[in-house]
Amino acid sequence: MNKIYPLLFFIVIGTHLYGQNNVGFKIGMNISNVKNSDGNNFSTLLNFNTGIIAKFKIKNKFLLNSEVLLSNKGFNSILIPSGTTATNLAYLSIPVLLEYQPTKKFYFQLGPEFNFLLNAKMENTSFNESVFDNYKKMDIAIAGGLGFKIFKSFKLETRYSLGLSRIIQNEIIFGSYKTRTFQINLLYFLNHRK
């Protein structure tokens, strides 16, 4: 978690250095899963994401949207005899997205997302174990979404993140895993010029 504070500092300071920028906060739900090369049928896991946002105006209707998030991803699987087991992957996520605003109400985003693994656990009613060493410490994804302005300071946003990296350490046993995450978020901005 110590990695978060320098990033928060630079985003807040950077925003104050330029006049036409905006800082905000977001919280929302993650609906996540993984694509497995062995064809295992994993089910989606519901979790959350939260963090801060900084928007930097580039030109006309284009902005640069940068975020620092605590984003919990993962998947559900069936273990015998334990039953349904959740694998929770906690990431420090840093999306850097190009944003296009065709109107004052709607916007679209697209760009890379850099995910740094903070914690990994498998849990069900019988056990709760760390599997941190089973996963690679970085996941690169491509993210895209759209947002809608609800009120002056509030926006509703949806986003899909498609993992490009293989996240499992031992692919010989488990096959390759790539993350898939759909997000629904509520955003609040400290100033509402954009």
VENDA-V971717 format. One record per backbone hydrogen bond with DSSP energy under -0.5 kcal/mol. NH is the residue of the N-H (numbers start at 1). CO is the residue of the C=O. If there is no record, write none. Layout:
NH_CO, NH_CO
This chain:
4_1, 5_1, 6_2, 7_3, 8_4, 9_5, 10_6, 11_7, 12_8, 13_9, 14_10, 15_11, 16_12, 17_13, 18_14, 18_15, 21_18, 21_19, 22_55, 24_53, 25_188, 26_51, 27_186, 28_49, 29_184, 30_47, 31_182, 32_30, 32_45, 33_180, 35_178, 36_34, 37_176, 39_36, 42_40, 43_76, 45_32, 47_30, 49_28, 50_70, 51_26, 52_68, 53_24, 54_66, 55_22, 56_64, 57_20, 58_62, 59_62, 62_59, 63_99, 64_56, 65_63, 65_97, 66_54, 66_64, 67_95, 68_52, 69_93, 70_50, 71_69, 71_91, 72_48, 72_70, 73_71, 73_89, 75_87, 76_43, 77_85, 79_77, 79_83, 81_79, 83_79, 85_77, 86_123, 87_75, 88_86, 88_121, 89_73, 89_87, 90_88, 90_119, 91_71, 91_89, 92_116, 93_69, 93_91, 94_114, 96_112, 97_65, 98_110, 99_63, 100_108, 101_61, 102_100, 103_106, 107_147, 108_100, 109_145, 110_98, 111_143, 112_96, 113_141, 114_94, 115_113, 115_139, 116_92, 117_115, 117_137, 118_90, 119_90, 121_88, 122_129, 123_86, 124_127, 129_122, 131_120, 132_120, 134_131, 135_132, 136_167, 139_115, 141_113, 142_162, 143_111, 144_160, 145_109, 146_158, 147_107, 148_156, 149_105, 150_148, 150_154, 151_154, 155_187, 156_148, 157_185, 158_146, 159_183, 160_144, 161_181, 162_142, 162_160, 163_161, 163_179, 164_140, 165_140, 167_165, 167_177, 169_134, 171_169, 174_170, 175_171, 178_35, 180_33, 181_161, 182_31, 183_159, 184_29, 185_157, 186_27, 187_155, 188_25, 189_153, 190_23
